[in-house]
């Protein structure tokens, strides 16, 4: 009997083609990075002069970013960009992983802030190029997440309220696109509110500089609930919805004042019911709407386990029908999709260094990669029906496809696979990105 695997056993493997490109689709975000003038922007903003590994930060940051775009989650994964002719589609010199590790370890707190500023300026340039919001309302979601690590040699990693060893970065995303507008690494022991007020001040300033001229609205969970945060949002003229803890005595007492006839039933999955109502809650000098949603399971077996109503409440200064306001606040959950995509699609499932500031710089590189994927899809006119962009889908369809770099009549040409399912989308994106005016042009 002939073995099924015999034809495969006859295939010989040789790694000897200097003209192959493993991730030829990187030419798309590389083209956009060139139009946004990212390398000179990084060189001008991140000043690591005199520090070991600090020279030419632009090409080093972009090497890390392109490695992440290709699916890399470790510094060593940057070696994939040095194979074959891959460097020819990137527009910058590719640096070795050992050089990149030294580069990341050269960062201090101040240099990380400079890299944060790079992301802010890149946001301004991308929004000016056509990704920015219109003059209407812009919704921003604020949240924190846990970046889990293994071992005890990660500087700044600690056990927080989740009892997981890791870091605790704070993130702000644009609700309609999933872009990360601002991000900051924090130690694992940091509570959710640590640095939140300063972060919000910087976030709003960055958003305004980037070109958002309409009303800003922020949504956040109960970890950010504080009088100081409410005061800051009022000072900045930002509307908000802010979850509160129903176990807090004053909140529980306010919920008890709601008349039973005031509850309005809303749609809920089979097997349960949900109702919303509102009352007023005073915190400090602020008297705000307290919108409450209560849910209960109606199945006989479930009722024995959870016989009482479960309450979920949030404070807001928004006006409008209570059902609509509740529905709007529940959409805050979409930030979890952006955070998941940052972790699974843009390199933050792993923080590679033992040094805290190196990992802070890695976060900023991951944020830039995360945003470049979205800007490439939007400016490349391949975003589907205003849906949130998923990095893994863009990587599979447009970025990680093989090609051979050849010379045709004196012009470098990428020969890509015949019958590629997304060839039309690729051509559309490349032509649209090449038509962009350079940021400094």
C-alpha positions in Angstrom: 0.0 0.0 0.0 1.3 3.5 -0.9 1.8 5.8 2.0 -0.3 9.0 1.8 2.6 11.1 2.9 5.0 9.8 0.3 4.5 12.8 -2.1 5.4 15.2 0.7 8.4 13.2 1.6 9.8 13.9 -1.9 9.6 17.7 -1.5 13.0 19.1 -1.0 13.4 22.3 1.1 16.1 24.9 0.4 16.4 28.4 1.9 18.3 30.2 -0.8 16.1 32.8 -2.6 17.3 36.3 -1.9 14.3 37.8 -3.8 11.5 36.3 -1.8 9.4 38.5 0.5 7.6 36.7 3.3 5.2 39.5 4.3 4.9 41.5 1.1 1.7 43.2 2.3 3.8 45.2 4.7 4.2 47.6 1.7 0.8 48.9 2.6 1.4 50.2 6.2 5.0 51.1 5.1 3.6 53.3 2.4 1.3 55.0 4.9 4.2 55.4 7.4 6.1 57.1 4.6 3.2 59.4 3.8 2.9 60.3 7.5 6.7 60.9 7.6 7.0 58.7 10.7 10.7 58.0 10.7 11.8 61.6 10.7 9.0 62.4 13.2 10.5 59.8 15.6 14.0 60.9 15.0 13.1 64.5 15.8 10.9 63.7 18.9 12.7 60.8 20.7 16.0 62.2 21.9 18.2 59.4 23.1 21.5 61.1 22.2 24.4 59.8 24.2 22.6 56.7 25.5 23.8 53.2 24.4 21.6 52.0 21.5 19.9 55.4 21.2 21.0 56.4 17.7 18.5 56.6 14.8 15.4 55.8 16.9 13.1 56.1 13.8 14.3 53.0 12.0 14.4 51.0 15.3 10.8 51.9 16.3 9.6 51.2 12.8 11.4 47.8 12.8 9.6 46.9 16.0 6.3 48.2 14.6 6.6 46.3 11.3 7.6 43.1 13.2 4.4 43.5 15.3 2.4 44.1 12.1 3.7 40.8 10.7 2.5 39.0 13.9 5.6 39.3 16.1 5.2 39.3 19.8 8.9 39.1 20.9 11.9 41.2 20.1 13.5 38.2 18.3 10.6 38.0 15.9 12.0 41.1 14.1 14.4 38.7 12.4 11.5 37.8 10.0 12.0 41.2 8.4 15.6 40.4 7.6 14.8 37.4 5.5 15.0 37.5 1.7 14.1 40.9 0.2 11.5 41.9 2.9 13.5 45.0 3.8 12.9 46.3 0.3 9.2 46.8 0.9 9.6 48.6 4.3 11.2 51.9 3.3 13.8 51.8 6.2 16.8 49.9 7.3 15.8 46.8 9.3 17.6 46.5 12.7 18.8 43.3 14.4 16.9 42.0 17.4 20.0 42.5 19.6 20.1 46.2 18.6 16.4 46.5 19.3 16.8 45.1 22.8 19.6 47.5 23.6 17.4 50.3 22.2 14.4 49.5 24.4 16.6 49.3 27.5 17.9 52.8 26.8 14.5 54.3 27.6 13.8 56.3 30.7 10.5 57.7 31.8 11.1 60.9 29.9 12.0 59.1 26.7 8.8 57.0 27.0 6.8 60.3 27.2 8.6 61.4 24.0 7.5 58.2 22.3 4.0 58.9 23.6 4.2 62.3 21.9 5.1 60.5 18.6 1.8 58.6 18.8 0.0 61.9 19.4 1.6 63.6 16.4 1.0 60.5 14.3 -2.7 60.7 15.3 -2.8 64.3 14.2 -1.3 63.5 10.8 -3.5 60.5 10.2 -6.7 62.4 11.1 -5.6 65.3 8.8 -5.1 62.7 6.0 -8.7 61.6 6.3 -9.2 59.3 9.2 -10.4 62.0 11.6 -13.9 62.4 13.0 -16.4 64.8 11.5 -17.6 67.9 13.4 -20.2 65.9 15.3 -19.9 64.0 18.6 -16.8 61.9 19.3 -17.1 59.1 21.8 -14.1 57.9 23.7 -14.0 54.8 25.9 -11.6 54.7 28.8 -10.5 51.4 30.5 -7.6 49.6 32.0 -6.4 46.0 31.3 -4.0 43.4 32.8 -1.0 42.3 30.8 -0.1 39.0 32.4 3.6 38.0 32.8 5.3 34.9 34.0 8.2 34.8 36.4 9.4 37.4 38.9 12.1 39.3 36.9 9.8 41.8 35.2 10.4 45.1 36.8 7.2 46.8 37.9 5.0 43.6 37.5 2.9 42.9 40.5 -0.3 41.2 41.7 -3.2 43.6 41.5 -6.9 43.3 42.3 -7.3 40.5 39.8 -4.6 38.4 41.6 -2.8 38.1 38.3 0.9 38.9 38.0 1.4 41.6 35.4 1.2 45.2 34.4 -1.9 47.4 34.5 -1.9 49.9 31.5 -4.6 52.5 31.0 -6.1 53.0 27.5 -8.4 55.3 25.7 -10.0 54.3 22.4 -12.1 55.9 19.8 -15.4 54.1 19.8 -16.2 54.2 16.1 -12.8 53.0 14.8 -11.1 51.2 17.7 -8.0 53.5 17.4 -6.1 53.9 20.6 -5.9 57.7 21.2 -3.8 57.5 24.3 -2.1 54.7 26.4 0.2 54.5 29.4 1.9 51.6 31.1 1.5 51.3 34.8 2.8 49.0 37.4 0.8 45.9 38.2 0.0 47.1 41.7 -1.6 50.4 40.4 -5.3 50.8 41.2 -7.5 51.8 38.3 -7.7 55.5 39.4 -3.9 56.0 39.7 -2.9 58.7 37.3 -6.4 58.8 35.7 -7.0 62.5 36.1 -3.7 63.5 34.5 -4.3 60.9 31.8 -7.7 62.4 31.0 -6.2 65.9 30.8 -3.6 64.7 28.3 -6.2 62.7 26.4 -8.5 65.6 25.8 -5.7 67.9 24.9 -4.3 65.3 22.4 -7.8 64.7 20.9 -8.4 68.5 20.4 -4.9 69.0 18.8 -5.6 66.1 16.5 -8.6 68.0 15.1 -11.7 66.9 17.1 -13.8 70.0 17.2 -17.2 68.6 18.2 -18.7 67.5 21.5 -16.6 64.9 23.3 -18.3 62.1 25.4 -16.4 59.6 27.5 -17.6 56.3 28.8 -15.9 54.5 31.7 -16.5 51.8 34.2 -16.7 52.1 38.0 -13.0 51.9 38.5 -12.7 55.6 37.4 -15.6 56.7 39.6 -14.5 59.6 41.8 -15.4 63.3 42.5 -12.0 64.4 41.1 -12.7 62.7 37.7 -16.2 64.2 37.5 -14.7 67.7 38.3 -12.0 67.2 35.6 -14.6 66.2 33.0 -16.8 69.2 33.8 -13.8 71.5 33.6 -12.8 70.1 30.2 -16.4 70.3 28.9 -16.6 66.6 28.3 -19.9 64.7 28.7 -19.7 61.3 30.3 -21.3 58.1 31.5 -19.5 56.6 34.5 -20.5 53.3 36.1 -20.8 53.2 39.9 -20.7 50.4 42.5 -24.2 49.6 43.6 -22.9 48.1 46.8 -21.9 51.6 47.9 -24.4 52.7 50.6 -25.3 56.1 49.1 -25.9 54.5 45.7 -28.0 51.7 47.1 -30.1 54.3 49.1 -30.7 56.3 45.9 -31.8 53.2 44.0 -34.3 52.4 46.8 -36.0 55.8 46.2 -37.0 54.8 42.6 -40.8 54.2 42.4 -41.8 50.7 41.3 -43.9 52.2 38.5 -41.0 54.0 37.0 -39.2 50.9 35.7 -39.3 50.5 32.0 -38.8 47.0 30.5 -36.1 46.7 27.8 -34.9 43.8 25.5 -33.0 41.1 27.3 -31.8 37.6 26.2 -34.2 34.7 26.5 -34.6 33.4 30.1 -34.5 36.8 31.8 -36.0 40.3 32.0 -34.4 43.7 32.3 -35.7 47.1 33.3 -34.3 50.6 33.5 -35.2 53.7 35.6 -33.4 56.8 36.8 -33.1 59.0 39.8 -30.8 61.8 41.0 -27.5 61.3 42.8 -25.5 64.1 44.4 -21.7 63.7 44.7 -19.8 66.7 46.0 -21.1 69.8 44.2 -22.5 67.7 41.3 -26.1 66.6 41.0 -26.3 64.0 38.3 -28.6 61.5 36.7 -28.3 58.0 38.1 -29.5 55.5 35.5 -30.1 52.1 36.9 -30.6 48.8 35.0 -31.9 45.8 36.9 -32.0 42.3 35.6 -33.4 39.0 36.8 -33.5 35.5 35.4 -37.0 34.0 35.2 -36.4 30.3 34.7 -37.5 28.2 37.7 -34.1 26.6 38.3 -32.3 29.9 37.8 -34.6 31.8 40.2 -33.7 29.5 43.0 -30.0 30.6 42.5 -30.6 34.3 41.9 -34.1 35.2 43.2 -33.4 38.9 43.5 -32.9 41.8 41.1 -29.3 42.5 40.2 -28.6 46.3 39.7 -26.2 48.0 37.4 -25.9 51.8 37.6 -24.0 54.7 36.1 -23.9 58.5 36.5 -24.2 60.7 33.5 -24.8 64.3 32.5 -26.3 63.3 29.1 -29.8 64.2 28.3 -32.4 62.1 26.5 -34.6 59.1 27.0 -33.4 56.8 29.8 -33.6 53.7 27.6 -31.4 55.3 24.9 -28.9 56.6 27.4 -28.6 53.1 28.9 -28.1 51.5 25.5 -25.4 54.1 24.7 -23.6 53.3 28.0 -23.7 49.6 27.4 -21.8 50.1 24.1 -18.8 50.9 26.3 -18.1 47.2 26.2 -16.8 47.6 22.6 -13.5 48.8 24.1 -12.9 45.2 25.1 -12.7 44.3 21.4 -10.0 47.0 20.8 -8.0 45.8 23.9 -8.3 42.2 22.8 -7.1 43.2 19.3 -4.2 45.1 20.9 -3.1 42.0 22.8 -3.8 39.4 20.2 -3.2 41.4 17.0 -0.7 44.0 17.9 1.9 42.4 20.1 0.8 43.2 23.6 0.1 39.5 24.6 3.7 39.6 25.7 5.8 42.3 27.3 9.3 41.3 26.3 11.8 43.1 28.6 12.7 42.8 32.3 12.8 46.6 32.5 9.7 48.6 33.1 10.5 51.6 30.8 11.5 49.2 28.0 8.1 47.6 28.3 6.5 51.0 28.4 8.2 51.8 25.1 7.1 48.4 23.7 3.5 49.4 24.6 3.8 52.6 22.5 5.2 50.6 19.6 2.2 48.2 19.9 -0.2 51.2 19.9 1.4 52.6 16.8 1.1 49.2 15.1 -2.5 48.9 16.2 -3.4 52.3 14.8 -1.5 51.8 11.6 -3.6 48.7 10.8 -6.8 50.8 11.2 -5.5 53.8 9.3 -4.4 51.5 6.5 -7.8 49.9 6.3 -9.7 53.3 6.4 -7.4 55.3 4.2 -6.9 52.3 1.9 -10.6 52.2 1.4 -10.9 48.5 2.4 -12.8 48.9 5.7 -16.0 46.9 5.6 -19.3 48.7 6.2 -17.8 50.9 9.0 -17.2 47.7 11.1 -14.4 47.7 13.7 -11.1 46.6 12.0 -9.7 43.3 13.2 -5.9 43.1 13.0 -5.9 39.3 12.4 -8.2 39.7 9.4 -6.1 42.5 7.9 -2.9 40.5 8.5 -4.3 37.4 6.8 -5.8 39.1 3.8 -3.4 42.0 3.1 -0.2 41.8 5.0 1.2 38.3 5.3 1.2 37.2 1.7 4.4 35.9 0.0 5.9 37.6 -3.1 9.0 37.6 -5.2 10.7 40.9 -5.9 11.8 41.1 -9.5 13.0 43.7 -12.0 10.6 44.3 -14.9 12.0 46.8 -17.4 14.0 48.5 -14.7 11.1 48.8 -12.3 11.0 46.8 -9.0 7.9 44.5 -9.1 6.3 42.3 -6.5 5.0 39.1 -8.1 2.3 37.8 -5.8 0.3 34.6 -5.8 -2.2 34.0 -8.6 -5.8 33.9 -7.5 -5.2 35.6 -4.2 -8.7 36.1 -2.8 -8.1 39.7 -1.8 -6.0 40.9 -4.7 -8.5 43.6 -5.7 -8.7 44.9 -2.1 -4.9 45.0 -2.0 -4.6 47.0 -5.2 -7.3 49.4 -4.0 -5.5 50.0 -0.8 -2.1 50.5 -2.3 -3.4 52.9 -4.9 -5.3 54.9 -2.3 -2.3 55.1 0.1 0.0 56.2 -2.7 -2.4 59.0 -3.6 -2.1 60.5 -0.1 -0.2 63.8 0.2 2.9 63.5 2.4 2.3 65.0 5.9 5.0 67.6 5.5 4.1 68.2 1.8 
